């Protein structure tokens, strides 16, 4: 992990210089993608035997945080691409080897069941349209949930599609994370063999590598909420780094304390991550009550971090409104990343 963080730190100045370019292009330039492949950043949840570099959850989150502090779109895309490795043991082992071993293997897709599937000999026929397939630009595999009618009941199954089965609709129009190519994907009556249908979180073969095995014991909701939150944690931290460099910072008075609050929230976030990791390392079943405590805790910390940034942004003057200013892009990226449904804060009542 230290070598990865060192590589990110060394590359950070050059990558930050490319932020406006990434936003203008609406995707990652090819040389940055090559840098990601070189360091296997999309393979942080892939077993070593498939060419991965499985990384303990707390360390993985720091990698995503650092990348997000460099550029929001970059951090978002790496966390999304890496998280797809969680699906590896949900396929038969030889299928997983085929799908995840290539150097450039990476998944894009959606967890929302916006498709329909029906059984046919040898597999399924699947159709649907799913939004927000971040990283569709370079994905080697697309995954999505669909409703399958089975034994008179509707169940949710996940399906993996090859790029030639997917049509990308370039409709990503958010005002932040513009470089993520989070476009819609359309599948029209595609045949998916049984080998590429799976259930998220269902481990189908014994994973013997200790770190990879522990990663796959994480409840999917824990993995999702912590990795998604790490992007917002990195962006909130970067906002205050940039705010301190502006003349208006000296006029904020007690509002400067919001930077300390965000640093405290970051520390608490990693305590929750360590807490989750300790459970899966022990190999015991993850307690349902503990899972809920961690999920709600992470959501509250992200919500509080966003509120702190909004409070300060309102008093930073006209300069931060210019889209060409790095602090403006960070603010927009944070607002967009924190809207993810997994980060929806708990209801507080009327």
C-alpha positions in Angstrom: 0.0 0.0 0.0 2.8 2.4 0.8 4.3 2.0 -2.7 0.9 2.8 -4.2 0.5 5.9 -2.1 4.0 7.0 -3.0 3.2 6.5 -6.7 0.1 8.6 -6.3 1.9 11.3 -4.4 4.6 11.4 -7.1 2.1 11.7 -9.9 -0.3 14.0 -8.1 1.1 17.4 -9.4 0.9 16.3 -13.0 -2.5 14.7 -12.6 -3.9 17.9 -10.9 -2.7 19.9 -14.0 -4.9 17.6 -16.1 -8.1 18.2 -14.1 -9.6 20.8 -16.5 -8.7 18.5 -19.5 -10.4 15.5 -17.9 -13.5 17.6 -17.3 -13.5 19.0 -20.8 -13.0 15.6 -22.5 -15.6 14.0 -20.2 -13.4 10.9 -19.8 -9.9 9.9 -18.7 -7.1 10.5 -21.3 -5.4 7.3 -22.5 -2.1 8.0 -20.8 -3.8 8.3 -17.4 -5.6 5.0 -18.0 -2.3 3.5 -18.9 -0.9 4.7 -15.5 -3.9 3.1 -13.8 -3.3 -0.2 -15.5 0.4 0.0 -14.7 -0.2 0.2 -11.0 -3.2 -2.2 -11.1 -5.5 0.3 -9.4 -8.5 -1.5 -10.9 -7.4 -4.7 -9.3 -7.4 -3.9 -5.6 -10.2 -6.5 -4.9 -8.9 -9.1 -7.4 -7.0 -12.2 -6.1 -3.3 -12.3 -6.8 -3.7 -15.5 -8.8 -5.7 -13.4 -11.3 -3.1 -10.7 -11.4 -4.7 -8.6 -8.7 -3.2 -6.7 -5.7 -5.8 -7.3 -3.0 -5.6 -4.5 -0.5 -7.1 -4.4 3.1 -10.2 -2.1 3.2 -8.7 0.8 5.3 -5.7 1.0 3.0 -7.8 0.8 -0.1 -10.0 3.6 1.1 -6.9 5.8 1.6 -5.9 5.1 -2.0 -9.3 6.2 -3.2 -9.3 9.2 -0.9 -5.9 10.4 -2.2 -6.9 9.9 -5.8 -10.1 11.9 -5.2 -8.1 14.7 -3.6 -6.1 14.8 -6.8 -9.1 14.8 -9.1 -12.7 13.9 -8.3 -13.4 12.1 -11.6 -10.2 10.1 -11.3 -10.9 9.0 -7.7 -14.5 8.1 -8.6 -13.5 6.0 -11.6 -10.8 4.1 -9.8 -13.0 3.3 -6.9 -15.9 2.1 -9.2 -13.5 0.1 -11.4 -11.7 -1.5 -8.4 -15.0 -2.4 -6.6 -16.0 -4.6 -9.5 -13.4 -7.1 -8.3 -15.8 -7.9 -5.5 -17.8 -9.9 -8.0 -14.9 -12.3 -8.9 -15.8 -15.2 -6.6 -19.5 -14.9 -7.5 -18.6 -16.5 -10.9 -17.3 -20.0 -11.3 -13.5 -19.9 -10.8 -12.5 -20.5 -14.4 -15.0 -17.9 -15.6 -13.6 -15.4 -13.1 -10.1 -16.2 -14.3 -11.1 -15.4 -17.8 -12.9 -12.2 -17.0 -10.6 -10.7 -14.4 -7.1 -11.8 -15.4 -6.5 -9.5 -18.4 -4.3 -6.5 -17.6 -7.0 -4.0 -18.6 -10.0 -5.9 -17.2 -12.5 -3.6 -15.5 -16.2 -3.6 -14.9 -18.8 -0.8 -15.4 -22.5 -1.2 -14.7 -25.4 -0.6 -12.4 -26.9 -2.2 -9.3 -30.4 -0.9 -9.9 -32.7 -3.7 -11.3 -33.8 -1.7 -14.4 -33.9 -4.7 -16.7 -35.9 -7.8 -17.4 -34.6 -11.4 -17.9 -36.1 -14.7 -19.0 -34.7 -18.1 -19.0 -33.8 -19.8 -22.3 -31.8 -22.9 -23.1 -28.2 -22.4 -21.8 -28.8 -19.1 -20.2 -30.9 -16.0 -20.3 -32.2 -13.3 -22.6 -31.9 -9.9 -21.0 -33.1 -6.4 -22.0 -33.0 -3.1 -20.1 -31.6 0.4 -19.8 -29.4 1.3 -16.8 -28.1 4.8 -15.9 -24.8 5.9 -14.5 -22.4 3.3 -15.9 -19.3 5.1 -14.7 -16.2 4.1 -16.8 -18.2 2.8 -19.7 -15.5 4.4 -21.9 -13.0 1.6 -21.3 -15.0 -1.2 -19.6 -14.2 -4.8 -20.7 -17.3 -6.1 -19.0 -20.7 -4.6 -18.0 -22.8 -5.9 -15.1 -26.3 -5.0 -14.2 -29.2 -6.3 -12.1 -32.5 -7.4 -13.8 -35.8 -8.9 -12.7 -36.1 -12.6 -13.4 -39.4 -14.4 -13.1 -38.6 -17.8 -11.6 -41.0 -20.4 -10.3 -43.8 -17.8 -10.4 -41.8 -15.2 -8.4 -39.8 -12.3 -9.4 -36.2 -12.3 -8.2 -33.2 -10.0 -8.8 -30.2 -11.6 -10.6 -27.0 -10.0 -11.9 -25.8 -10.5 -15.4 -22.5 -9.8 -17.1 -22.4 -8.5 -20.7 -19.6 -8.2 -23.2 -19.0 -4.7 -24.7 -20.5 -5.8 -28.1 -23.8 -6.5 -26.3 -24.1 -3.0 -24.9 -25.1 0.3 -26.5 -23.8 3.4 -24.6 -26.1 6.4 -24.6 -24.0 9.5 -23.9 -26.4 11.3 -21.5 -24.2 12.1 -18.5 -25.0 15.7 -17.8 -24.3 16.3 -14.1 -22.4 19.5 -13.2 -19.8 17.6 -11.3 -17.7 14.5 -11.9 -17.9 15.4 -15.5 -14.9 13.2 -16.5 -16.5 10.0 -15.4 -18.5 9.1 -18.5 -21.3 7.9 -16.3 -23.5 7.3 -19.3 -26.5 5.0 -19.7 -26.1 1.5 -21.0 -28.8 -0.3 -23.1 -29.0 -4.1 -23.7 -31.6 -5.4 -26.2 -32.5 -9.1 -25.9 -28.9 -10.1 -25.3 -28.1 -13.7 -24.6 -26.2 -14.2 -21.4 -24.9 -17.8 -20.8 -25.5 -19.3 -17.4 -21.8 -18.8 -16.6 -22.2 -15.1 -16.7 -25.3 -14.9 -14.4 -24.4 -14.4 -10.8 -25.6 -13.3 -7.4 -23.7 -10.5 -5.7 -22.0 -11.6 -2.5 -22.4 -15.3 -3.3 -18.9 -16.8 -3.0 -18.8 -19.9 -5.2 -15.2 -21.1 -4.6 -12.7 -21.2 -1.8 -10.5 -18.1 -1.8 -7.3 -19.0 0.1 -5.5 -15.7 -0.1 -6.0 -14.1 3.3 -6.6 -10.5 2.2 -8.8 -11.4 -0.7 -10.8 -13.8 1.4 -11.4 -11.1 4.0 -12.5 -8.6 1.3 -15.1 -11.1 0.0 -16.4 -11.6 3.5 -17.4 -7.9 3.7 -21.1 -7.3 3.3 -21.6 -5.7 -0.1 -23.4 -2.7 1.5 -20.3 -2.1 3.7 -18.0 -2.2 0.8 -20.2 0.1 -1.3 -20.9 2.7 1.3 -17.2 3.0 2.5 -15.7 3.1 -1.0 -18.2 5.6 -2.3 -17.8 7.7 0.8 -14.0 7.7 0.5 -14.3 9.9 -2.6 -16.3 12.5 -0.7 -13.9 12.4 2.2 -11.0 13.1 -0.2 -12.9 15.9 -1.9 -13.9 17.6 1.3 -10.3 17.5 2.5 -9.1 19.0 -0.8 -11.7 21.8 -0.6 -10.2 23.1 2.6 -6.6 22.7 1.3 -7.6 25.0 -1.6 -9.7 27.3 0.6 -6.7 28.1 2.8 -4.8 29.3 -0.2 -7.3 32.0 -1.0 -7.2 35.5 0.5 -10.9 35.3 1.6 -9.9 32.5 4.0 -8.5 35.0 6.5 -11.9 36.7 6.7 -13.8 33.7 7.8 -13.3 33.9 11.5 -14.7 31.0 13.4 -15.8 29.3 10.2 -12.2 28.3 9.7 -13.0 25.6 12.3 -15.0 23.7 9.8 -11.7 22.5 8.4 -10.8 21.0 11.7 -14.3 19.4 11.9 -13.8 17.8 8.5 -10.4 16.4 9.6 -12.1 15.0 12.6 -14.9 13.4 10.5 -12.2 11.9 8.3 -10.5 10.3 11.4 -13.9 8.8 12.5 -14.5 7.5 9.0 -11.3 5.5 9.2 -12.1 4.2 12.7 -15.4 2.8 11.2 -13.4 1.3 8.3 -11.0 -0.4 10.7 -13.9 -1.7 12.8 -15.5 -3.3 9.7 -12.1 -4.8 8.6 -11.5 -6.3 12.1 -14.8 -8.3 11.8 -14.0 -9.8 8.4 -10.4 -10.5 9.4 -11.6 -12.5 12.3 -13.6 -14.7 9.9 -16.8 -14.5 11.9 -20.2 -13.7 10.6 -20.7 -9.9 10.3 -23.4 -8.9 13.0 -26.4 -7.2 11.4 -26.6 -4.5 14.1 -22.9 -3.7 13.6 -23.4 -3.4 9.8 -26.2 -0.9 10.3 -24.1 1.1 12.8 -21.2 1.4 10.4 -23.4 2.2 7.4 -25.3 4.9 9.2 -22.2 6.3 10.8 -20.4 6.7 7.4 -23.5 8.4 6.0 -23.6 10.9 8.8 -19.9 11.7 8.5 -20.2 12.3 4.8 -23.3 14.5 5.3 -21.5 16.5 8.0 -18.5 17.0 5.8 -20.6 18.2 2.9 -22.5 20.6 5.2 -19.1 22.0 6.5 -18.0 22.6 2.9 -21.3 24.3 2.0 -21.1 26.5 5.0 -17.7 27.8 4.1 -18.3 28.0 0.3 -21.1 30.5 0.9 -18.6 33.0 2.3 -15.7 32.5 -0.1 -16.6 35.3 -2.5 -17.1 35.4 -6.3 -13.8 33.7 -7.2 -15.0 30.3 -6.2 -18.0 30.6 -8.6 -15.7 30.4 -11.6 -15.8 27.0 -13.1 -12.1 27.4 -14.2 -11.1 27.6 -10.5 -9.9 24.2 -9.1 -11.9 24.8 -5.8 -15.1 25.2 -7.9 -14.5 21.8 -9.6 -13.8 20.2 -6.2 -17.0 21.7 -4.8 -19.1 20.5 -7.8 -17.5 17.0 -7.7 -18.3 16.7 -4.0 -21.9 17.8 -4.4 -22.3 15.2 -7.2 -20.4 12.3 -5.4 -22.3 12.8 -2.2 -25.7 12.4 -4.0 -25.2 8.7 -4.5 -28.1 6.7 -3.0 -25.7 4.7 -0.7 -24.8 8.0 1.0 -28.3 9.2 1.6 -28.3 10.4 5.2 -30.8 8.9 7.7 -34.2 10.5 7.8 -34.5 13.1 10.5 -38.3 13.4 10.5 -40.5 16.3 9.5 
